[in-house]
Amino acid sequence: MLGLYLGLAAVLAFPLHVSARNTTSTGFKGCDALLDAGLEEILVFPEDVAYTESTSLYYAASNRKLQPYCIVQPRSTQQVSSVVKALSGVSAAGNWDIAIRSGGHSDYDNNAVDRGVTIDLTFFNSTNVIENGRAHWNGTSTLTKSIAQIRPAARWGDVLTYLEKFNLGVTGGRSGHVGAGGLLLSGGASFHIQKWGISCDNVINYEVVLADGSIVNANATTNKDLWKALKGGGSNLGIVTRFDLRTFTVPSEIYGGMMFTSWADSDKVIDQFVDYSSGIKSTGHPDHEFIIYRDDLGSRSVMVLAVSTDGNTNSANLAPFKNMTLIRDTMATQSLGEMTATIADTGGSDYFAFSLILQSRKEIMEKAKEIFEALTEDIADSKIPASLNFIFQPFPKLLASVNPGGNILGLTDNLPANSILFESRFTLAADDSSYKGVVSSKLGRAVQELKEYSASLDGHSSYIYMNYAGPEQDVIGSYGKENVQFLKNTAAKYDPSGFFQYRVPGGWKVSRV
């Protein structure tokens, strides 16, 4: 009897939709096309529990409120193919769209739709290792022959925890709740960016469903132009159902955590961070670090997230923090998976962000501090209940040499020196979303001031990182004219009907550049 109960519990825990309807029409073209294709078992509708479960998984509160007419949840690449064939064959007339979601971790409606159909890849959440002899840590990170096969909705916390069993790592996300798909198609920053480069440069193969429903692989020998275009191409080309990444050795435990200092110590943190980010050599650096100017409803502080990826508890790079008064210190010996769990933000608020690349110079950081202080004072005086972060991460010159010419980001020509990846970010509680217009306006002016100051100095880069960009920033255009044309040509070749340009409007589209 116990076995019966356990078996029943396992079935109930797996939210496979079984429709109670006996109908061949919903009144909505996209949903009807999926029914006609025989996909009713993977379709969910607003009255279904699985529908609510799906929409509630979005990171941004604004996306959780959007209501597609139906959600389709394929379980296999072949089913994704059937979904695309069905939807591409139906008229686009009227006012309805298609969204594609992997992890759902976006500030905007890049992966959500209010009228139409959402293709929810929730069940594409596995990680596998092939050629997986257990790796050995010898004190420094080295590449292995093992390949990590990662599905787009796999959460990075789960991915890294799984790979640790083999002493393997990948250039995955740092927040445990983020999904693989969005990060790997946008570029990608990781704990190992200062050693193994931007995340997409570590993808050796993509399994992709194209606009006509065909399933192809894209790698260095097959569909090489598609392979390159997907490295920064976002949602312009197809639905990636599997990413194959190269792996490298990692220790069983790293040393890392978060340190919080008072605003009075911000100048000391600036000095340390500029020394670190400007000093990363072409051979890389074992330490990863980013700092955040924080304002939480009028209370300013600095947060430092630091990781010695080789497990060094006495890193010379982190020594300056021993001479600062820390409000809070969570630095500890732990696994990378445990580290990602501590910063697994599941969202539920509303957000607005902008991104820039800044020079790794003290005067830039000081200018950003000046702008931050003025902006937070303005917000407080206006009695707006918003929190503000200015986030600074290393963006070293070595990114341009890891895979020269092998992506479309344009860093070979547009990253003249070790730099800083900057994100400015407002957070509003979902109930305070009425303030979103005014805070985005104030943030836009502040970021423009910082951009103009940066552009007045030598070594400025115009590259814009997709995952942190505001919706009106020209991400694709920042890749440079040659890469824009390459992406246009590749999109036209693999999607001649423009399905992913016009039927799937979310994200930054090359057709608008």
C-alpha positions as CSV (number, residue, x, y, z in Angstrom):
1,M,0.0,0.0,0.0
2,L,2.9,2.4,0.8
3,G,4.3,1.8,-2.7
4,L,0.9,2.7,-4.2
5,Y,0.8,5.9,-2.2
6,L,4.3,6.8,-3.2
7,G,3.6,6.0,-6.9
8,L,0.5,8.2,-6.7
9,A,2.4,11.0,-5.1
10,A,5.0,10.9,-7.9
11,V,2.3,11.1,-10.5
12,L,0.6,14.0,-8.8
13,A,3.9,15.9,-8.4
14,F,4.4,15.8,-12.2
15,P,2.1,18.4,-13.7
16,L,1.2,16.6,-16.9
17,H,-1.8,18.4,-18.3
18,V,-4.8,16.2,-19.1
19,S,-7.5,18.3,-20.7
20,A,-11.1,17.9,-19.5
21,R,-12.4,19.6,-22.7
22,N,-14.1,17.9,-25.5
23,T,-13.6,20.6,-28.1
24,T,-11.7,21.1,-31.4
25,S,-11.8,24.9,-31.2
26,T,-10.9,27.5,-28.6
27,G,-11.7,30.5,-30.7
28,F,-8.0,31.5,-30.8
29,K,-6.0,30.7,-34.0
30,G,-2.7,29.8,-32.3
31,C,-4.2,27.5,-29.7
32,D,-6.5,25.9,-32.3
33,A,-3.5,25.2,-34.6
34,L,-1.8,23.3,-31.7
35,L,-5.0,21.3,-31.1
36,D,-5.2,20.5,-34.8
37,A,-1.6,19.3,-34.6
38,G,-2.6,16.7,-32.0
39,L,-0.7,18.5,-29.1
40,E,-3.6,18.8,-26.7
41,E,-1.8,16.7,-24.0
42,I,0.9,19.4,-23.7
43,L,-1.5,22.4,-23.9
44,V,-2.6,24.3,-20.8
45,F,-5.3,27.0,-20.5
46,P,-6.1,29.8,-18.0
47,E,-8.4,27.5,-15.9
48,D,-5.7,24.9,-15.5
49,V,-3.5,24.6,-12.4
50,A,-0.5,24.1,-14.7
51,Y,-1.2,27.5,-16.3
52,T,-1.0,29.3,-13.0
53,E,2.1,27.4,-12.1
54,S,3.8,28.4,-15.4
55,T,2.9,32.2,-15.2
56,S,3.9,32.3,-11.5
57,L,7.5,31.2,-12.4
58,Y,8.3,34.4,-14.2
59,Y,11.0,36.6,-12.5
60,A,9.3,40.0,-13.0
61,A,6.0,40.7,-11.4
62,S,4.8,42.4,-14.6
63,N,5.3,39.2,-16.6
64,R,3.4,37.2,-14.0
65,K,0.4,39.3,-14.8
66,L,0.4,38.6,-18.6
67,Q,-2.2,36.1,-19.8
68,P,-1.5,34.2,-23.0
69,Y,-4.5,32.4,-24.5
70,C,-2.8,29.1,-24.0
71,I,0.6,27.8,-23.0
72,V,2.3,24.8,-24.7
73,Q,4.8,22.8,-22.7
74,P,6.7,20.4,-25.0
75,R,8.7,17.5,-23.4
76,S,11.0,16.7,-26.4
77,T,12.8,18.4,-29.2
78,Q,10.4,16.7,-31.7
79,Q,7.5,18.2,-29.9
80,V,9.1,21.7,-30.1
81,S,9.4,21.0,-33.8
82,S,5.7,20.1,-34.0
83,V,4.8,23.3,-32.1
84,V,6.8,25.5,-34.4
85,K,5.4,23.9,-37.5
86,A,1.8,24.3,-36.2
87,L,2.3,28.0,-35.2
88,S,4.2,29.0,-38.3
89,G,1.5,27.7,-40.5
90,V,-1.3,29.8,-39.1
91,S,-2.2,33.3,-40.1
92,A,-0.6,36.2,-38.1
93,A,-3.6,38.4,-38.9
94,G,-5.0,40.2,-35.9
95,N,-3.1,41.2,-32.7
96,W,-1.5,38.1,-31.2
97,D,2.0,37.0,-30.6
98,I,4.2,34.1,-29.6
99,A,6.6,34.1,-26.7
100,I,9.4,31.6,-25.9
101,R,10.5,31.0,-22.3
102,S,13.3,28.9,-20.8
103,G,14.0,30.0,-17.2
104,G,11.8,33.1,-17.3
105,H,14.5,35.4,-15.7
106,S,13.9,38.6,-17.6
107,D,13.1,42.1,-16.3
108,Y,10.8,42.7,-19.4
109,D,8.4,40.9,-21.6
110,N,11.2,39.3,-23.7
111,N,9.8,35.9,-22.9
112,A,6.2,36.6,-22.1
113,V,3.0,37.6,-24.0
114,D,-0.4,38.8,-23.1
115,R,-2.3,37.8,-26.2
116,G,-1.3,34.7,-28.0
117,V,0.8,31.6,-27.2
118,T,3.7,31.0,-24.9
119,I,6.1,28.1,-25.7
120,D,7.2,27.1,-22.2
121,L,10.4,25.0,-22.1
122,T,10.0,24.3,-18.4
123,F,10.5,20.5,-18.9
124,F,13.8,21.1,-20.8
125,N,15.7,21.2,-17.5
126,S,18.2,18.4,-17.5
127,T,22.0,18.3,-17.5
128,N,24.1,15.5,-18.7
129,V,27.9,14.8,-19.0
130,I,29.4,12.8,-21.9
131,E,32.9,11.4,-22.0
132,N,32.7,11.9,-18.3
133,G,35.6,10.4,-16.6
134,R,35.9,12.1,-13.2
135,A,38.2,15.1,-13.5
136,H,41.0,15.7,-11.0
137,W,41.8,19.1,-9.4
138,N,45.5,19.8,-9.5
139,G,45.4,23.3,-8.1
140,T,44.6,25.2,-11.3
141,S,41.6,25.2,-13.6
142,T,42.2,23.3,-16.9
143,L,40.0,22.3,-19.8
144,T,38.8,18.7,-20.0
145,K,37.4,16.4,-22.7
146,S,34.1,16.1,-21.0
147,I,31.1,17.9,-22.5
148,A,28.1,19.2,-20.5
149,Q,24.8,18.9,-22.3
150,I,22.5,21.5,-20.8
151,R,18.8,22.1,-21.6
152,P,17.6,25.7,-21.8
153,A,15.3,25.6,-18.7
154,A,17.9,24.0,-16.4
155,R,18.6,26.3,-13.4
156,W,22.3,27.2,-13.0
157,G,22.3,26.1,-9.3
158,D,21.2,22.6,-10.3
159,V,23.7,22.6,-13.3
160,L,26.7,23.5,-11.2
161,T,25.7,21.2,-8.3
162,Y,25.4,18.2,-10.8
163,L,28.7,19.0,-12.5
164,E,30.6,19.2,-9.1
165,K,30.2,15.5,-8.7
166,F,32.7,15.1,-11.5
167,N,34.9,18.1,-10.4
168,L,33.7,19.8,-13.5
169,G,32.6,23.4,-14.1
170,V,31.1,25.5,-16.9
171,T,30.8,29.2,-17.6
172,G,27.3,29.3,-16.2
173,G,25.2,31.8,-14.3
174,R,26.0,32.9,-10.7
175,S,22.4,33.1,-9.5
176,G,21.0,29.6,-8.9
177,H,17.5,30.4,-10.1
178,V,18.6,31.8,-13.5
179,G,17.9,29.5,-16.5
180,A,20.5,28.5,-19.0
181,G,18.9,29.6,-22.3
182,G,18.7,33.3,-21.9
183,L,22.2,33.6,-20.5
184,L,23.9,31.5,-23.2
185,L,22.2,33.2,-26.1
186,S,23.0,36.8,-24.8
187,G,26.7,36.4,-24.1
188,G,26.9,35.4,-20.5
189,A,28.8,36.4,-17.4
190,S,30.0,33.7,-14.9
191,F,32.3,33.1,-11.9
192,H,34.9,32.2,-14.5
193,I,34.6,35.0,-17.0
194,Q,38.0,36.3,-16.0
195,K,39.5,32.9,-16.8
196,W,37.5,31.2,-19.5
197,G,35.8,34.1,-21.2
198,I,32.2,35.0,-21.9
199,S,29.8,32.1,-21.6
200,C,28.6,31.8,-25.2
201,D,32.2,31.3,-26.4
202,N,32.3,28.0,-24.5
203,V,29.3,26.6,-26.4
204,I,30.6,24.0,-28.8
205,N,27.3,22.9,-30.2
206,Y,23.7,24.0,-30.3
207,E,20.7,21.8,-31.0
208,V,18.2,24.1,-32.7
209,V,14.6,24.0,-34.0
210,L,14.3,26.4,-37.0
211,A,11.3,28.3,-38.2
212,D,10.2,25.5,-40.6
213,G,10.4,23.0,-37.7
214,S,13.6,21.3,-38.9
215,I,16.0,20.2,-36.1
216,V,19.6,20.9,-36.8
217,N,23.0,21.1,-35.0
218,A,25.2,24.1,-35.2
219,N,28.9,23.8,-34.4
220,A,32.4,24.4,-35.8
221,T,31.8,22.0,-38.8
222,T,28.0,21.9,-39.3
223,N,26.0,25.1,-39.9
224,K,29.0,27.1,-38.8
225,D,27.4,30.5,-39.6
226,L,24.4,29.6,-37.4
227,W,26.8,28.5,-34.6
228,K,28.5,31.9,-34.7
229,A,25.3,33.9,-35.0
230,L,23.8,32.2,-31.9
231,K,26.7,33.5,-29.8
232,G,24.9,36.8,-28.9
233,G,22.0,36.4,-31.3
234,G,19.3,36.1,-28.7
235,S,15.9,35.1,-30.1
236,N,16.6,35.9,-33.7
237,L,17.3,32.5,-35.1
238,G,15.5,29.6,-33.6
239,I,14.7,27.7,-30.4
240,V,17.7,26.1,-28.9
241,T,16.8,22.9,-27.1
242,R,20.3,21.9,-26.0
243,F,23.6,23.6,-25.4
244,D,26.8,21.6,-25.4
245,L,29.5,23.3,-23.4
246,R,33.1,22.6,-22.9
247,T,34.1,21.9,-19.3
248,F,37.0,22.7,-17.0
249,T,38.2,21.4,-13.7
250,V,37.0,22.9,-10.4
251,P,37.9,22.1,-6.8
252,S,35.3,20.4,-4.6
253,E,35.1,23.7,-2.6
254,I,35.7,27.3,-3.5
255,Y,36.1,30.2,-1.1
256,G,33.5,32.9,-1.5
257,G,30.5,34.8,-0.3
258,M,29.3,38.4,0.3
259,M,30.8,41.2,2.3
260,F,28.9,44.4,3.1
261,T,30.6,47.6,4.0
262,S,29.3,51.0,5.1
263,W,29.1,53.8,2.6
264,A,31.9,55.5,4.4
265,D,34.2,52.7,3.2
266,S,33.1,53.0,-0.5
267,D,36.4,54.7,-1.6
268,K,38.4,51.8,-0.2
269,V,36.3,49.3,-2.1
270,I,36.7,51.4,-5.3
271,D,40.5,51.3,-4.9
272,Q,40.5,47.5,-4.4
273,F,38.1,46.8,-7.3
274,V,39.9,49.1,-9.8
275,D,43.2,47.3,-9.0
276,Y,41.6,43.9,-9.5
277,S,39.6,44.6,-12.6
278,S,42.3,46.6,-14.4
279,G,45.0,44.0,-13.5
280,I,43.5,40.9,-15.0
281,K,46.2,39.4,-17.3
282,S,45.6,37.6,-20.6
283,T,46.2,34.3,-18.8
284,G,43.2,35.1,-16.6
285,H,42.7,35.3,-12.8
286,P,41.4,32.8,-10.3
287,D,39.3,35.3,-8.4
288,H,35.9,36.6,-9.4
289,E,34.4,39.7,-7.9
290,F,31.7,42.3,-8.4
291,I,30.6,45.2,-6.3
292,I,27.3,46.9,-5.8
293,Y,26.5,50.4,-4.7
294,R,23.2,49.8,-2.8
295,D,20.4,52.1,-1.7
296,D,17.6,50.4,0.0
297,L,14.9,53.1,0.7
298,G,17.5,55.7,1.7
299,S,20.1,53.5,3.4
300,R,23.4,53.3,1.3
301,S,26.0,50.5,1.5
302,V,28.4,48.6,-0.6
303,M,28.1,44.9,-1.3
304,V,31.0,42.8,-2.6
305,L,30.5,39.4,-4.0
306,A,33.9,37.6,-4.1
307,V,34.9,34.1,-5.1
308,S,38.3,32.5,-5.2
309,T,37.5,29.8,-7.7
310,D,40.6,27.9,-6.7
311,G,39.6,27.7,-3.1
312,N,42.3,30.1,-1.8
313,T,41.3,31.4,1.6
314,N,44.2,33.8,1.6
315,S,43.9,35.5,-1.8
316,A,46.1,38.6,-2.0
317,N,43.4,40.2,-4.1
318,L,40.9,40.0,-1.2
319,A,43.4,41.1,1.5
320,P,42.3,44.8,1.5
321,F,38.9,43.8,2.9
322,K,40.6,42.6,6.1
323,N,41.2,46.3,6.9
324,M,37.6,47.4,6.4
325,T,34.8,47.3,8.9
326,L,32.3,44.8,7.5
327,I,28.7,45.1,8.4
328,R,28.1,41.5,7.3
329,D,30.5,38.8,6.1
330,T,29.4,35.5,4.6
331,M,32.8,34.4,3.2
332,A,33.2,30.7,3.6
333,T,34.6,27.5,2.1
334,Q,31.7,26.0,0.1
335,S,30.8,24.5,-3.2
336,L,29.9,26.5,-6.3
337,G,26.4,25.1,-6.1
338,E,26.0,26.3,-2.5
339,M,27.4,29.7,-3.5
340,T,24.8,30.1,-6.3
341,A,22.0,29.1,-3.8
342,T,22.9,32.1,-1.6
343,I,22.2,34.5,-4.5
344,A,19.2,32.7,-6.1
345,D,16.8,35.6,-6.5
346,T,13.4,34.3,-7.5
347,G,12.0,37.8,-8.2
348,G,8.5,38.9,-7.8
349,S,9.1,42.7,-8.0
350,D,9.2,45.1,-10.9
351,Y,12.6,46.1,-12.4
352,F,14.1,48.6,-14.8
353,A,17.8,48.4,-15.9
354,F,20.4,49.9,-18.2
355,S,23.8,48.6,-19.1
356,L,27.1,50.1,-20.2
357,I,30.8,49.1,-20.6
358,L,33.0,51.4,-18.5
359,Q,36.7,51.8,-18.3
360,S,38.4,50.3,-15.3
361,R,39.5,53.6,-13.9
362,K,39.1,55.2,-10.5
363,E,37.7,58.4,-11.9
364,I,34.9,56.4,-13.6
365,M,34.0,54.7,-10.3
366,E,34.0,58.0,-8.5
367,K,31.8,59.7,-11.1
368,A,29.4,56.7,-10.8
369,K,29.4,57.2,-7.0
370,E,28.6,60.9,-7.5
371,I,25.7,60.2,-9.8
372,F,24.4,57.4,-7.5
373,E,24.3,59.7,-4.5
374,A,22.5,62.4,-6.5
375,L,20.0,59.9,-7.9
376,T,19.2,58.3,-4.5
377,E,18.7,61.7,-2.9
378,D,16.3,62.6,-5.7
379,I,14.4,59.4,-5.2
380,A,14.2,60.0,-1.5
381,D,13.1,63.6,-1.9
382,S,10.4,62.4,-4.3
383,K,9.2,59.8,-1.8
384,I,9.4,57.0,-4.3
385,P,9.6,53.5,-2.7
386,A,12.3,52.2,-4.9
387,S,15.6,50.4,-4.3
388,L,18.6,51.2,-6.5
389,N,21.7,49.2,-7.3
390,F,24.8,50.2,-9.4
391,I,26.6,47.0,-10.2
392,F,30.2,46.7,-11.4
393,Q,31.7,43.5,-12.8
394,P,35.1,42.7,-14.5
395,F,35.0,42.6,-18.3
396,P,38.6,41.9,-19.2
397,K,40.3,42.3,-22.5
398,L,40.9,38.6,-22.7
399,L,37.3,38.1,-23.7
400,A,38.2,39.4,-27.1
401,S,40.9,36.7,-27.5
402,V,39.2,33.6,-26.2
403,N,37.4,33.1,-29.5
404,P,38.4,35.8,-31.9
405,G,35.8,36.2,-34.7
406,G,33.9,33.3,-33.3
407,N,30.9,35.3,-32.0
408,I,28.9,38.4,-33.2
409,L,29.6,40.6,-30.1
410,G,32.3,42.6,-31.8
411,L,34.6,42.6,-28.8
412,T,37.7,42.1,-30.9
413,D,37.4,45.7,-32.1
414,N,35.2,47.2,-29.3
415,L,37.0,46.2,-26.1
416,P,40.3,48.2,-26.1
417,A,41.3,47.4,-22.5
418,N,40.3,45.7,-19.3
419,S,36.9,47.1,-18.6
420,I,33.9,47.0,-16.3
421,L,30.4,45.6,-17.1
422,F,28.0,48.1,-15.5
423,E,24.3,47.6,-14.7
424,S,22.1,50.2,-13.1
425,R,18.9,48.7,-11.7
426,F,15.8,49.9,-9.9
427,T,13.5,47.6,-8.0
428,L,9.9,48.3,-7.1
429,A,7.6,46.2,-5.1
430,A,4.8,44.8,-7.4
431,D,2.2,47.0,-5.6
432,D,4.3,50.1,-6.4
433,S,4.5,49.5,-10.1
434,S,2.8,52.9,-10.8
435,Y,6.1,54.5,-10.1
436,K,7.9,52.6,-12.9
437,G,7.6,55.5,-15.4
438,V,9.1,58.1,-13.2
439,V,12.0,55.9,-11.9
440,S,12.9,54.7,-15.4
441,S,13.0,58.3,-16.6
442,K,15.3,59.4,-13.7
443,L,17.5,56.3,-14.2
444,G,17.8,56.9,-17.9
445,R,19.0,60.5,-17.4
446,A,21.6,59.3,-14.8
447,V,23.0,56.6,-17.0
448,Q,23.2,58.9,-19.9
449,E,25.3,61.3,-17.8
450,L,27.7,58.4,-16.9
451,K,27.8,57.3,-20.5
452,E,28.8,60.7,-21.7
453,Y,31.5,61.0,-19.1
454,S,32.9,57.6,-20.0
455,A,32.8,58.5,-23.8
456,S,34.9,61.6,-23.0
457,L,37.8,59.4,-21.8
458,D,40.1,57.2,-23.8
459,G,39.3,53.5,-24.0
460,H,35.5,53.8,-24.1
461,S,33.5,50.8,-25.5
462,S,30.1,51.1,-27.0
463,Y,29.2,47.4,-26.5
464,I,25.9,46.8,-24.7
465,Y,25.4,43.5,-22.8
466,M,22.0,42.0,-23.7
467,N,21.0,40.5,-20.4
468,Y,21.4,43.8,-18.5
469,A,20.1,46.2,-21.2
470,G,17.1,48.5,-21.1
471,P,14.4,47.8,-23.7
472,E,15.3,50.8,-25.8
473,Q,19.1,50.3,-25.8
474,D,20.4,49.2,-29.2
475,V,22.0,45.9,-28.2
476,I,22.4,44.4,-31.6
477,G,23.6,47.6,-33.2
478,S,26.4,47.8,-30.5
479,Y,27.9,44.7,-32.1
480,G,29.1,46.8,-35.1
481,K,27.9,47.1,-38.7
482,E,29.7,44.0,-39.9
483,N,28.2,41.7,-37.2
484,V,24.8,43.2,-37.7
485,Q,24.9,42.4,-41.4
486,F,26.2,38.9,-40.6
487,L,23.2,38.3,-38.3
488,K,20.8,39.7,-40.8
489,N,22.2,37.4,-43.5
490,T,22.1,34.3,-41.2
491,A,18.6,35.1,-40.0
492,A,17.4,35.4,-43.6
493,K,19.1,32.1,-44.5
494,Y,17.7,30.0,-41.6
495,D,14.4,31.9,-41.2
496,P,13.4,33.2,-44.6
497,S,9.8,33.7,-43.6
498,G,10.8,36.0,-40.7
499,F,9.0,33.9,-38.1
500,F,11.4,34.7,-35.3
501,Q,11.5,38.4,-36.4
502,Y,7.8,39.1,-36.5
503,R,5.8,36.4,-34.9
504,V,8.1,36.1,-31.8
505,P,8.6,39.8,-31.0
506,G,10.3,39.4,-27.6
507,G,13.9,40.5,-27.2
508,W,16.2,42.6,-29.5
509,K,15.5,41.9,-33.2
510,V,18.0,42.4,-35.9
511,S,15.2,43.4,-38.3
512,R,14.8,46.6,-36.2
513,V,18.5,47.7,-36.6
